């Protein structure tokens, strides 16, 4: 089945979305803000215009149902952005899904179709994968009660009510409706660009494991407390970070990454020795054995730090999910479509970032494709991809959709 996209139309849509919540050359559209809701209502209108039933559910997901009675694919990504960040992260995959749905309709096919979703809050303003966890049934009402915007503190319940969604039911996904799920995204790294490739076919999506470590010492005067008797929690934290950098390379995988993304010293004053320090440690990999080795190493380093003193350290798990393998048949369809549109300029690769496709992969065959990111930049307002790569990607995506609907 041949599905021909209109790449120029897809590009126009992306530039239109870029004009909503513009920040420098990027966008600022946190989940359930006014600008974010404008994009969701825009998408509902575009989907209704091609004959879809489309609505926003009680958690903010945009849901659409094609009227086609036969084989269906679920396509989409997310519309919100990180704070003051890029214009393509998420929106690209939504527009590609919309363009594929249009192309199927314009091809005159009424027997097969594409449902387009915009998953709410993939960027985690209110917590990890809020929308897709709701669709899979993992998000409970108690979870919603506990969640609040990480930047403003606005409770999720309040945000939903203010968006007019407080009384809307949450949609529960029926995986039997779909032959599979397809998501597109910018790479968010520089590998495709550095290898002079146009399309990345994702083989797996990493798991993200995150921990909070708390160091307890003794708060005291910075000028009168002798160095020999100090119990400086900040120093204990710094030493722990150094041990992570020394030990992790011995136990990590080829593509493992780790980050200390947040540090808090208490009371945080120039003339007071910190009596308490807190840090988050996150690592990512697509191999479960590697993840377990890294976690075991954290535990060993905690034991080592407690044995050495003079401060104590405790750790707790903040987040652990499973790596997701992308479906081989979907990878094959993407590879065939990429070879038709960009011969010799595509390759298979893992994803180092989390995506809604990994949540959908729990329920159905799922796949992802990447286009290059200029300079590998993402989660920043300078994020960009060339118009040529964006338009080429739209056609590869639509071609793959046609192959999967025909298969």
Buried (B, 14 or more C-beta within 10 A) or exposed (E): BEBEBBBEBBBEBBEEBBEBBBBEEBBBBBBBBEBBBBBBEBBBEBBEEBBBEBBBBBBBBBBBBBEBEEBBBBBBBBBBBBBBBBBBBBBBBBBBBBBBBBBBBEBEBBEBBBBBBBBBBBBBBBBBBBBBBBBBEEBEEEBBEEBBBBEEEBBBBBBBEBBEBEEBEBBEBEBEEBBBBBBBBBBBBBBBBEEEBBBBBBBBBBBBBBBBBBBBBBBBEEEEBEEEEBBBBBBBBBBBBEBBEEBBEEBBBEBBBBEBEEBBBBEEEEEBBBBBBBBBBBBBBBBEEBBEBBBEBBEEBBEBBEEEEEBBBEBEEBBEBEBBBBBEBBBBBBBBBBBEBBEEBBBEBBBBBBBBBBBBBBBBBBBBBBBBBBBBBBBBBEBBBEEEBBBBBBBBBBBBBBBBBEE
